[in-house]
Amino acid sequence: MKVWRLKKTNKRPLLFTLIGTIVAITFVFILRSEPNLATSLVAFGTLLLAVVTAMMIDNSRQQEKCRRKEELLKELIQWAEDIRKSSSGSIAPNEIIYDDVSMATASQMDFLRLRRIYQDINTKGTYVKAIAKIYRGNLLSATESVIYKLDEAIEILEGCLTSKAKENFEKVENYKKLLDGCAEELIIEAAKIKTRDIS
């Protein structure tokens, strides 16, 4: 069963049409009462020019606002994609050794590298959350979920060079999957907004 929904309409063109009608009616009254037609035409032309200029300025502002919001949404999507890319590699648990950082194997270096990447990504978290607040709703909660999981993953990675490194391995892999899922959800929510804005 098809559900019909009323489309959101932009009220500005309606407002400008109303203003134009008022200006036209005013012009008719001026013509009736003013014997000097040339003066009336100049007054009407000036009013019309003012209305058209106001419409153009308003339209330009609206386009700039839409363009800026689209850029911010792209930044948010890029941030989520960076998280997904950083979580795609896996670490071999059999190469992990204990205690001494100077004896770090490739796997432990992977832990360090991943932690550094997550920390770099996390520094943009406050900015990304501010972008999500513009749209609120599901996008904001998806962004907060990613930030929360990112903080937890960084904490776990910080303990990966201790004697519990092997125990943490599974946690890291699980958090990478959870983080990837949260980032994917964020991209989906952002895509919904882009689709909605286009239609």
C-alpha positions as CSV (number, residue, x, y, z in Angstrom):
1,M,0.0,0.0,0.0
2,K,1.4,3.4,-1.1
3,V,1.5,6.1,1.6
4,W,1.2,9.6,0.3
5,R,3.1,12.3,2.1
6,L,3.0,16.0,1.6
7,K,6.2,17.3,0.3
8,K,7.9,20.1,2.3
9,T,7.6,23.3,0.3
10,N,9.8,26.3,0.3
11,K,7.7,29.2,1.5
12,R,10.0,31.9,0.2
13,P,8.7,31.9,-3.4
14,L,5.2,32.2,-2.0
15,L,6.2,35.1,0.2
16,F,7.9,36.9,-2.8
17,T,4.8,36.3,-5.0
18,L,2.7,37.9,-2.2
19,I,5.0,40.9,-2.0
20,G,4.9,41.2,-5.8
21,T,1.1,41.2,-5.8
22,I,1.0,43.8,-3.1
23,V,3.4,46.0,-5.1
24,A,1.3,45.6,-8.2
25,I,-1.9,46.5,-6.4
26,T,-0.1,49.5,-4.9
27,F,1.0,50.5,-8.4
28,V,-2.6,50.4,-9.7
29,F,-3.7,52.7,-6.8
30,I,-0.8,55.1,-7.5
31,L,-1.8,55.2,-11.2
32,R,-5.4,56.0,-10.3
33,S,-4.5,58.8,-7.9
34,E,-1.4,60.1,-9.6
35,P,-1.9,62.1,-12.8
36,N,1.8,62.0,-13.6
37,L,2.3,58.5,-15.0
38,A,6.1,58.8,-15.5
39,T,6.6,59.3,-11.7
40,S,4.4,56.3,-11.0
41,L,6.3,54.1,-13.4
42,V,9.7,55.2,-11.8
43,A,8.3,54.4,-8.3
44,F,7.0,51.1,-9.5
45,G,10.2,50.2,-11.3
46,T,12.2,51.0,-8.1
47,L,10.0,48.9,-6.0
48,L,10.1,46.0,-8.5
49,L,13.9,46.2,-8.6
50,A,14.1,46.1,-4.8
51,V,11.9,43.0,-4.7
52,V,13.9,41.2,-7.4
53,T,17.2,42.1,-5.7
54,A,15.9,40.8,-2.4
55,M,14.9,37.6,-4.0
56,M,18.3,37.1,-5.7
57,I,20.1,37.8,-2.4
58,D,17.9,35.4,-0.5
59,N,18.4,32.7,-3.2
60,S,22.1,33.2,-3.1
61,R,22.2,32.8,0.7
62,Q,20.1,29.7,0.5
63,Q,22.4,28.1,-2.1
64,E,25.5,29.0,0.0
65,K,23.9,27.5,3.2
66,C,23.0,24.2,1.3
67,R,26.5,24.0,-0.2
68,R,28.1,24.5,3.3
69,K,25.9,21.8,4.9
70,E,26.7,19.4,2.0
71,E,30.5,20.0,2.6
72,L,30.1,19.4,6.3
73,L,28.2,16.1,5.6
74,K,31.1,15.1,3.2
75,E,33.6,15.7,6.0
76,L,31.6,13.5,8.4
77,I,31.4,10.7,5.8
78,Q,35.1,11.0,5.1
79,W,35.8,10.7,8.9
80,A,33.7,7.5,9.1
81,E,35.4,6.1,6.0
82,D,38.9,6.8,7.6
83,I,37.8,4.7,10.6
84,R,36.6,1.8,8.4
85,K,39.9,1.9,6.4
86,S,42.0,1.8,9.6
87,S,40.0,-1.1,11.0
88,S,40.3,-3.3,7.9
89,G,43.8,-4.9,8.6
90,S,44.2,-7.8,11.0
91,I,46.9,-8.6,13.5
92,A,48.4,-12.1,13.9
93,P,48.0,-13.2,17.5
94,N,50.8,-15.8,17.3
95,E,53.4,-13.1,16.8
96,I,52.6,-11.2,20.0
97,I,55.3,-11.2,22.7
98,Y,55.2,-9.8,26.2
99,D,56.5,-6.9,28.3
100,D,59.5,-5.4,26.5
101,V,58.5,-2.6,24.1
102,S,61.9,-2.6,22.6
103,M,61.4,-6.3,21.5
104,A,58.1,-5.4,19.8
105,T,57.2,-7.7,16.9
106,A,55.3,-6.7,13.8
107,S,52.0,-7.5,15.6
108,Q,52.8,-5.2,18.5
109,M,53.8,-2.5,16.2
110,D,50.5,-2.9,14.5
111,F,48.8,-2.3,17.8
112,L,50.8,0.9,18.3
113,R,50.1,2.0,14.7
114,L,46.4,1.4,15.1
115,R,46.3,3.2,18.4
116,R,48.0,6.2,16.9
117,I,45.6,6.2,13.9
118,Y,42.6,6.0,16.2
119,Q,44.0,8.8,18.4
120,D,44.5,11.0,15.3
121,I,41.0,10.2,14.1
122,N,39.6,10.8,17.6
123,T,41.1,14.4,17.8
124,K,38.5,15.3,15.1
125,G,35.6,13.8,17.2
126,T,34.4,17.0,18.8
127,Y,34.3,18.7,15.5
128,V,32.4,15.8,13.8
129,K,30.0,15.7,16.7
130,A,29.3,19.5,16.2
131,I,28.5,18.7,12.5
132,A,26.1,15.9,13.5
133,K,24.3,18.2,16.0
134,I,23.2,20.3,13.0
135,Y,21.2,17.3,11.7
136,R,20.4,15.8,15.2
137,G,18.4,12.5,15.4
138,N,19.9,9.3,14.1
139,L,23.0,11.0,12.6
140,L,23.9,12.4,16.0
141,S,23.4,9.2,17.9
142,A,25.4,7.2,15.2
143,T,28.3,9.8,15.6
144,E,28.2,9.5,19.4
145,S,28.3,5.7,19.1
146,V,31.4,5.9,16.9
147,I,33.2,8.3,19.3
148,Y,32.3,6.1,22.3
149,K,33.6,2.9,20.6
150,L,36.7,4.8,19.4
151,D,37.5,5.8,23.0
152,E,37.1,2.2,24.2
153,A,39.3,0.8,21.4
154,I,42.1,3.3,22.2
155,E,41.9,2.2,25.9
156,I,42.2,-1.5,24.9
157,L,45.1,-0.8,22.5
158,E,47.0,1.0,25.3
159,G,47.1,-2.2,27.2
160,C,48.3,-4.3,24.3
161,L,52.0,-4.3,25.2
162,T,51.5,-5.6,28.7
163,S,51.5,-9.2,29.9
164,K,47.8,-9.3,28.9
165,A,48.6,-8.6,25.2
166,K,47.3,-12.0,24.0
167,E,44.1,-11.6,26.0
168,N,43.6,-8.2,24.5
169,F,44.0,-9.4,21.0
170,E,40.5,-10.8,20.7
171,K,39.1,-7.6,22.4
172,V,40.9,-5.5,19.8
173,E,39.6,-7.5,16.9
174,N,36.0,-7.4,18.3
175,Y,36.3,-3.6,18.8
176,K,37.6,-3.2,15.3
177,K,34.5,-5.0,14.0
178,L,32.1,-3.0,16.3
179,L,33.8,0.2,15.3
180,D,33.6,-0.7,11.7
181,G,29.9,-1.4,12.1
182,C,29.2,1.9,13.9
183,A,31.1,3.8,11.2
184,E,29.1,2.0,8.5
185,E,25.9,3.0,10.3
186,L,27.1,6.6,10.4
187,I,27.7,6.6,6.6
188,I,24.2,5.1,6.0
189,E,22.6,7.8,8.1
190,A,24.6,10.5,6.3
191,A,23.6,9.0,3.0
192,K,19.9,9.1,4.0
193,I,20.2,12.9,4.7
194,K,22.0,13.5,1.3
195,T,19.2,11.5,-0.5
196,R,16.5,13.5,1.4
197,D,18.2,16.8,0.5
198,I,18.4,15.9,-3.2
199,S,14.7,14.8,-3.5
